[in-house]
Amino acid sequence: MYTVTNPATGELVEEIPNATDAEVRAAVGRVHAGFADWRRRPATERAKIVLRAAELFAERADELAAIMTLEMGKRINEGRGEIGIVVDIFRYYGEHGPDLIADQPLAIRGGEAVIQKTPLGALLGVMPWNFPCYQVARFVAPNLVLGNTILLKHASICPRSALAIERLLHDAGVPEDVYVNTFASSRQVPAILADPRIQGVSLTGSEQAGIAVAADAGRNLKKAVLELGGSDPLIVLDTADMDETVSRTATARMRNCGQSCNAPKRMIVMADLYDEFVDKLTKRVGDYYQPGDPSDPATKLPPLASTAARDEVAGQVAKAIEQGATLRTGGHPIDRPGAYLEATVLTDVTPDMDAYHEEIFGPVVLVFRAETEEQAIAIANDSPFGLGASVWGTDPDRMRRVAERIESGMVYLNSAGGSQADLPFGGIKRSGMGRELGPAGIEEFMNQKSIRL
Ligand SMILES: O=CCCCC(=O)O
């Protein structure tokens, strides 16, 4: 069942039954059939449609933001901000896509060659609830320009976002058989990947979902791009303005109620700054104790996406405390209807505790003390994940030196992440494989065909 439950109230709003197996097979057939014409159109024509989609996302920002707020509790202004980046992604690929996929001449020994960049065919997208529009955009925009077609399975709590995106793309001129939404269940994904008409899969989601999809993709020799969890380190080396550093790092962690794969979940602070940083961060995070309606722009603390998500995070925090971590603030579900959890700071988390190794997908910060730069890097790298990271300080050479030693797919200096249409996004280790966004994002489902002239 695809289910809309308002996480701010717990009210059940709508239930939509899963697609039957026959409906899923028919949807696969449509995107397979749609490929034949779509791939033959000039890239500039496809790009024009993608640019029109950018305009429609801008026009429908309020409507889409309201849907996300209802379905997964995103603060309304954050929803509008999310659509801003979606518009940027569609514009970026609409404007630059045709150049990025142009034939590439290659001088080779004894002659010449050309690399022709062609689409693979129909692809499956499996998308999560935390950024219902952005996650779809970064998979769909480049692949539409390249000439692939898309079957999209969205998160089971986001059916209205799924339908609104499908409607928007069709209104922009994407043919009905080039982008198809399916209300397939996770149990139907293996059959979709086994279908010879599907050429690859892009999944953003949990580590468990990634393992399952990667196994099915591997069994069927299908290309997979996986954007999974993260427990991004944020290293504070020094600062010229502690209040500013605390304010910006806390805001980065609390964005989307802490439900971002690339949020700075582990803050690693040099010993001489640690006490002041923890005191100020605790106060700053404490300021978030104003649970409210996420559709009210004044609300600081929205609900998590569901009570199941809230209970999971609350359970992780409780276990950390039981295992010896120090609770500085927050830590408990909030006694009111909806999926609210106090914003939380934990310190003294050690490698023998589960929280040290896990991703905590909610408004929870772990703070670590590092005696030396070497130790800060060691703590940062002591994680099964390797998505993003950030290094904060005043000396660009020192920050760069530290950044180069961090094991992750992305590092930001003096800012904590945030996607950018033209900057590749992705991780290593258990954070996944492949890249989205930027020039790399259009190459993942591309046949780079060598033609020896
Ligand atoms: O969950 C990952 C999405 C990242 C969104 C962003 O950085 O803007």
The ligand as an SDF file (V2000), in Angstrom:
LIG
                    3D

  8  7  0  0  0  0  0  0  0  0999 V2000
   19.8370   12.7240    1.2930 O   0  0  0  0  0  0  0  0  0  0  0  0
   20.6340   13.3630    0.5690 C   0  0  0  0  0  0  0  0  0  0  0  0
   20.1900   14.5240   -0.1530 C   0  0  0  0  0  0  0  0  0  0  0  0
   21.0800   15.7090   -0.0770 C   0  0  0  0  0  0  0  0  0  0  0  0
   20.3500   16.9520   -0.3740 C   0  0  0  0  0  0  0  0  0  0  0  0
   21.2130   18.1640   -0.3840 C   0  0  0  0  0  0  0  0  0  0  0  0
   22.3520   18.1310   -0.0460 O   0  0  0  0  0  0  0  0  0  0  0  0
   20.7430   19.2150   -0.8240 O   0  0  0  0  0  0  0  0  0  0  0  0
  1  2  2  0
  2  3  1  0
  3  4  1  0
  4  5  1  0
  5  6  1  0
  6  7  2  0
  6  8  1  0
M  END
$$$$
